[in-house]
Amino acid sequence: MKRHAAVAGWLSALCMGLGQWYNRQYAKGALFLLIHAAGIYLMTTTLIPHLKGLVTLGDKGQHLEKVGKVFKNVPGDHSVFMMIYGVLAALLLIFYVFLYVRNIRDAIQVGRRREQGRDPQSLGNSLFPWMLLAFPIIGVLFFTIMPIVFTSLIAFTNYASPNHIPPKNLVDWVGLATFDKLFNLNVWSNTFGGVLTWTVIWAITATLTCYFGGILVALLINQQGIKFKGLWRMLFIVPYAIPQFVSLLILRNMLNEKFGPINQYFRVFGLEGLPWLNDPFWAKVSVIVVNMWLGIPVTMVLVMGILTTIPKDLYEAAEVDGASSWMKFRNITMPFVLFSTAPILITQFAGNINNFNVIFLLTGGNPATMAYNNAGETDLLVTWLYKLTLDFNQYNIAAAVSILIFLFIATLSILVYTRTRSFREEDMIQ
Amino acid sequence: MKPRLVFSYLLLILIALACFYPAIWTVLSSFREGNSLFSDTFIPKKWTLEHYHDLFVVRSDRAIPYATWYLNTLKVATASMVLGTLLQLLTAYAFSRFRFKGRKTLMTFVLILGMFPGFLSIMAIFVILNTLNLLDTHWALILVYSAGAALFMFVAKGFFDTIPRSLEEAARIDGASHMTIFTRIILPLSRPIITYISLTTFAGAWVDFIFARSILRTPDQWTLAVGLWNIIDAYNSTEFTLFAAGCVLVAIPITILFMYTQRFLVDGLTAGASKG
């Protein structure tokens, strides 16, 4: 028996495409050979310098140099450029290695088929889905994966205003110093601790109020004897239909302390009115109430959908056994609703941690406070990192905060993922 | 009527009022004379269409190029819709119809990446676009909106999964290529899902504030979300009636779209619970 697999595999390991030629797949072999040539060319000419740049991040900033008789400002290395190109180079290199491995595996597999006396598969069929996926993959690579990689890198540098902003200055790797600052340096750790605490309180309160509010409203509509159920549902969905940023900006005006209609009504009853958005405590109350206004319709629609799926015979059986309506509610409706909406509860919790719009458009993170560094009383971690990026150019701290939020959200997402899995398998049993 | 029902109806009416009040108040404000937020009466004493007219007139004493913002938003939203829908359909089709090596791994990857909130990497996107001098362009914004669309392909994949394979097999026997099958058989059958995806991507781009504000820097490039936010932020509610008129014009198309897509709503919301 000829050992096609081993020969083809080794040939392909030696140089991409050789194994395919040995297997008499000339077109495929030529394609791989071309990739190999392009890879080696790119590696020697551009990839290696860029990868080196990623390691050093440049060694000379903008500096004065004697040109002739006068000193001139000469542009130095631009660390961020070097980092971007370095990351691109690394991605390309990984892709090249991936193709190399695929090429060897392909040669071995085709060789094995030949040993067994079968025809090698044609290229077209296995390639078509990848052709379809090429553009989506490129898009995701550049606008999702690359930013994630870049964020993780920035967190380990000192890229921040005022002393490390290219092209004027260089940026350097500083290891875990940024995280150390965030946790241990008072200026930052106080803010981080305060904002984190409020983010958690906010996420829990916002999620629970919307969740139970939504369930209550759905049950209210679904009561026996209530007419025009569809109409009520339609009416209550209005807050969800209006673009969120529009409602939020309008509500911000309605809650205006001096001229807003809400305080105006308070005055009609001879009351002072409240500093809805200007007092630390009332601002927190306001964002949670406004969030209920926005979020309850979503839960309501979901729960109403679930209510229709509860089998009627459960209720009939309960009635035969003489259950009161409260018992039916407690033992049939509630477990059913809670069970079906559990994964959504986690998703909404994760969403609320990152609920940028409600906070930023309603209060802008204000009222401002002296106790925090570049943050206000109602700032969440996300709005804080937004401000750190756009207004204060503290990129490394922003990146570190993003990573921490991401780790938290990822844990939650994995939880959701495994839970939905278990749900599906449960359905299969039924 | 039982007291329980009376109480329930009262509660329902109260909630309905709370739901509608901001919208009605804004519409009424947009017809009110003057420009202040404050008003003695709920219903305007004098009605006027002036503010709607004013939105489209360029005045030198203030930078509110509303018509430009509207066109910008329309352009960005339409382009993102076309590009995003295309990318999403291609991905969903590939995963639904082909069994290729690495499919499962890639799908898990898509699922996990899709759960990653895109704007967490806003810092990176901002820095990269800033360094490459691409800030303040609509193309950058369009790419940011649509490039990640593939990650939300599960609804479409679920739909493609329901199209019977026998249709394709019959076509293949008749000698149709992959591309012919996709354009002649799959796409015409998928009109509902295409409508759904396009409308949601369109609406998503129409109402986005976070990316638009960080990428677009000059008033002439802004979209409506950034522009309207700026009216409130910079003019501190002194141009409130104008703002109200602007809001009404933004909200109308989206609210109509929403009513149209309402039947998909529950499917879309629960998609998270049955992905994969």
Interface residues (C-beta under 8 A of the other chain):
Chain A: H78 V80 F81 I84 S126 F128 P129 W130 L132 L133 F135 P136 I137 G139 V140 F142 F143 T144 I145 M146 P147 I148 F150 T151 I154 Y159 V217 L220 I221 Q223 G225 I226 W232 L235 F236 I237 V238 P239 Y240 A241 I242 P243 Q244 F245 V246 S247 L249 I250 L251 R252 N253 M254 N256 K258 F259 G260 P261 Q264 W293 P297 V298 V301 L302 G305 S340 P343 I344 T347 A350 N354 F356 N357 F360 L361 G364 V382 L385 Y386 L388 T389 L390 Y395 A398 A399 S402 I405 F406 I409 A410 S413 I414 V416 Y417 T420 R421 F423 R424
Chain B: K2 L5 S8 Y9 L11 L12 I15 A16 A18 C19 F20 P22 A23 W25 T26 S36 L37 F38 S39 F42 L87 Q88 L90 T91 Y93 A94 R97 F98 F100 K101 R103 L106 L111 I112 L113 M115 F116 P117 G118 F119 L120 S121 I122 M123 A124 I125 F126 V127 I128 T131 L132 L143 V144 S146 A147 G148 A149 A150 L151 H178 A203 W206 V207 F209 I210 R213 S214 A225 L228 W229 I232 D233 S237 F240 F243 A244 C247 V250 A251 I254 T255 F258 M259 Q262 L265 V266 L269 T270 G272 A273 S274 K275 G276
